[in-house]
Amino acid sequence: MKYHFKIHKGVDWGYWAECVELDGCHTQGKTLKELNFNMSEVLNGYMSDPPESTVIHPRPLKKCKGRNIVEVEVDPSVAIANRIRELRLKCQLTQMAMKDKLGIKHLSNYQRLEDPFKANPEWATLMLIKRVFPEFRVDDLMA
């Protein structure tokens, strides 16, 4: 999953960039190399909501036209945690109800799926989610 940043040249120094899709997600850097690193860091930080969050972030645009636009990839664990939480919230389920619907024994095991620092589901888990929730699109997670 990739979001788009518009890069700007600073007047007195370096560069700054703003995410096109996510209001308030912006960063700066003295060099383009530093800016690229910072864009990745700020994007993943912005998207790393705690599991109990009710925020649903807008999906990235398929294409974004314009000058000085770059794509920045979301860390896979952050992307999967966000999409699973989004699915649960759109279905108006609690974490406990989601755990039960998926047949997961312990709530903590389900909560790991929504934790951007721990989410690393096996393919079988992703397929289970897809089977129970056909609207869940694994393709949306791919860059």
C-alpha positions as CSV (number, residue, x, y, z in Angstrom):
1,M,0.0,0.0,0.0
2,K,1.5,3.3,-1.1
3,Y,0.5,6.9,-0.2
4,H,1.6,9.9,-2.1
5,F,3.7,12.8,-0.9
6,K,4.2,16.2,-2.6
7,I,7.8,17.4,-2.2
8,H,8.5,21.1,-1.8
9,K,11.8,23.0,-1.8
10,G,12.3,25.0,1.4
11,V,13.0,28.7,1.0
12,D,16.0,28.9,3.3
13,W,16.9,25.3,3.7
14,G,16.2,21.7,2.6
15,Y,12.8,20.2,1.7
16,W,9.5,19.5,3.1
17,A,6.7,17.1,2.1
18,E,3.0,16.6,2.7
19,C,0.9,13.5,2.2
20,V,-1.7,14.1,-0.4
21,E,-4.3,11.7,1.1
22,L,-3.7,12.2,4.9
23,D,-4.3,15.6,6.3
24,G,-1.6,16.6,8.8
25,C,0.9,14.0,7.7
26,H,4.0,16.0,6.7
27,T,7.7,16.1,7.4
28,Q,10.9,17.8,6.4
29,G,14.5,17.1,5.8
30,K,17.8,18.8,5.0
31,T,18.5,16.6,2.0
32,L,16.3,14.5,-0.3
33,K,17.8,11.3,1.2
34,E,16.8,12.5,4.7
35,L,13.4,13.6,3.5
36,N,12.7,10.2,1.9
37,F,13.6,8.5,5.2
38,N,11.4,10.9,7.2
39,M,8.4,10.4,4.8
40,S,8.5,6.7,5.5
41,E,8.8,7.3,9.3
42,V,6.0,9.9,9.4
43,L,3.6,7.8,7.3
44,N,4.1,4.7,9.4
45,G,3.8,6.8,12.6
46,Y,0.7,8.5,11.4
47,M,-0.9,5.2,10.5
48,S,0.2,3.4,13.7
49,D,-2.9,3.9,15.7
50,P,-3.4,1.8,18.9
51,P,-5.7,-1.2,18.5
52,E,-8.5,0.5,20.4
53,S,-8.5,3.4,18.0
54,T,-11.7,4.1,16.0
55,V,-9.9,6.1,13.3
56,I,-10.4,4.9,9.7
57,H,-7.7,6.4,7.5
58,P,-8.6,7.2,3.8
59,R,-7.3,4.7,1.3
60,P,-4.4,5.8,-0.9
61,L,-5.2,7.1,-4.4
62,K,-4.5,4.6,-7.2
63,K,-2.6,7.3,-9.1
64,C,-1.7,10.8,-8.2
65,K,-0.7,13.3,-10.9
66,G,1.3,16.4,-10.4
67,R,4.8,17.6,-10.1
68,N,7.2,16.4,-7.4
69,I,4.8,13.6,-6.3
70,V,6.4,10.4,-4.8
71,E,5.0,7.2,-3.6
72,V,5.8,6.0,-0.1
73,E,5.1,2.5,1.0
74,V,3.4,1.7,4.3
75,D,5.1,-0.9,6.4
76,P,3.2,-4.2,5.9
77,S,2.4,-4.7,9.6
78,V,1.0,-1.2,9.8
79,A,-1.1,-1.7,6.6
80,I,-2.6,-5.0,7.7
81,A,-3.4,-3.8,11.2
82,N,-5.2,-0.8,9.7
83,R,-7.2,-2.7,7.2
84,I,-8.3,-5.3,9.8
85,R,-9.3,-2.6,12.3
86,E,-11.1,-0.8,9.4
87,L,-13.1,-4.0,8.5
88,R,-14.1,-4.5,12.1
89,L,-15.2,-0.9,12.6
90,K,-17.2,-0.8,9.3
91,C,-19.0,-4.0,10.4
92,Q,-19.6,-2.3,13.8
93,L,-18.0,-5.2,15.7
94,T,-16.1,-5.1,19.0
95,Q,-12.7,-6.9,19.1
96,M,-14.4,-9.7,21.1
97,A,-17.1,-10.1,18.5
98,M,-14.5,-10.1,15.7
99,K,-12.5,-12.7,17.6
100,D,-15.6,-14.9,17.9
101,K,-16.6,-14.5,14.3
102,L,-13.1,-15.6,13.2
103,G,-13.0,-18.5,15.7
104,I,-9.9,-17.2,17.4
105,K,-9.5,-18.6,20.9
106,H,-8.0,-15.7,22.8
107,L,-8.7,-12.0,22.6
108,S,-5.0,-11.2,22.8
109,N,-4.4,-13.3,19.7
110,Y,-7.0,-11.2,17.8
111,Q,-5.7,-7.9,19.2
112,R,-2.2,-8.7,17.8
113,L,-3.8,-8.5,14.3
114,E,-4.8,-4.9,15.0
115,D,-1.5,-3.9,16.6
116,P,0.7,-2.1,14.0
117,F,3.9,-3.2,15.9
118,K,2.9,-6.9,16.1
119,A,0.6,-7.6,13.1
120,N,2.1,-10.4,11.0
121,P,-0.7,-12.8,10.2
122,E,-0.1,-16.1,8.4
123,W,-1.6,-16.5,5.0
124,A,-4.2,-18.9,6.5
125,T,-5.4,-16.2,8.8
126,L,-5.7,-13.7,5.9
127,M,-7.7,-16.3,4.0
128,L,-9.9,-16.9,7.1
129,I,-10.7,-13.2,7.3
130,K,-11.5,-13.2,3.5
131,R,-13.8,-16.2,3.9
132,V,-15.7,-14.7,6.8
133,F,-15.6,-11.2,5.3
134,P,-15.7,-11.4,1.5
135,E,-15.3,-7.6,1.2
136,F,-11.8,-7.8,2.8
137,R,-9.4,-7.3,-0.1
138,V,-5.9,-8.7,0.3
139,D,-5.0,-7.0,-2.9
140,D,-5.4,-3.6,-1.1
141,L,-2.4,-4.4,1.0
142,M,-0.1,-5.0,-1.9
143,A,2.1,-2.2,-3.1
